[in-house]
Amino acid sequence: MEISNSRIGLKDRFFIAKKKFKTFFSFLDFEALIWFFGLLALVFINPIESHFTICPFSLIGIEYCPGCGLGRSIHFLFEGNLQQSLNTHPLGWLAFLILTIRIIKLMKTRINYYLQMKS
């Protein structure tokens, strides 16, 4: 009798933990997480070394790309080096601002939706 009660207790604890886990992650937005971790990755890049690129212009051999340098520019912005950021790409600060506003907007929408569903 004690064994079955402990198993039921363990099962109940599992379902309670599962429900709390779902509740915690139900207000997180996948797109916002992607943008957030993308910006976070830019903190840790080394802008001086050559790096892997997914730029289609660079991959087919075109040397000029209007977006190249944005990541390095945002990295310098995170370091607080505004002059180097502007020299690397003049619109790096704008890209950072747009991504930050997008993350905040997505999270606000998701939290508001979560609160409406909860009430």
Buried (B, 14 or more C-beta within 10 A) or exposed (E): EEEEEEEEEEEEEEEEEEEEEEEEEEBBBEEBBEBBEEBEEBEEBEBEEEEEEEEEBBEEEEEEEEEBBBBBBBBBBBEEBEEBBBBBBEBBBEBBEEBEEBBEEBBEEBEEEBEEEEE
